[in-house]
Amino acid sequence: MCDPDNEISYLFGSWGAVDKAEAIREIESGERGYTLQLQDGSRAPIDTVGTGSSKRLCAYANGAEVLSLDDAPQISA
């Protein structure tokens, strides 16, 4: 889910929902990992980029290509 600035504010999955700050904390601590399912059915791990309050979530595919989740489709309720 994107906030008004078009940045990811929540991740949703069969496990429920987690806000951006919690997802960043879980990823960076190694407590939990998240993936993004790509169109071909493969999964790309979600990681964090940036520092301090400018941290964002992104997904890496093919070992080098960076997919910014800021551009991910918005989910409508």
VENNORFEN-V903150 format. One record per backbone hydrogen bond with DSSP energy under -0.5 kcal/mol. NH is the residue of the N-H (numbers start at 1). CO is the residue of the C=O. Records with the same first field share a line. If there is no record, write none. Layout:
NH = CO, CO
This chain:
3 = 7
6 = 3
9 = 1
10 = 1
11 = 18
13 = 16
16 = 13
18 = 11
20 = 9
23 = 19
24 = 20
25 = 21
26 = 22
27 = 23
28 = 24
29 = 25
30 = 26, 27
31 = 26
32 = 26
34 = 46
36 = 44
38 = 42
41 = 38
44 = 36
46 = 34
47 = 58
49 = 56
54 = 51
55 = 52
56 = 49
58 = 47
59 = 67
60 = 45
61 = 65
64 = 61
65 = 61
67 = 59, 65
68 = 66
69 = 57
71 = 68
72 = 69
76 = 74
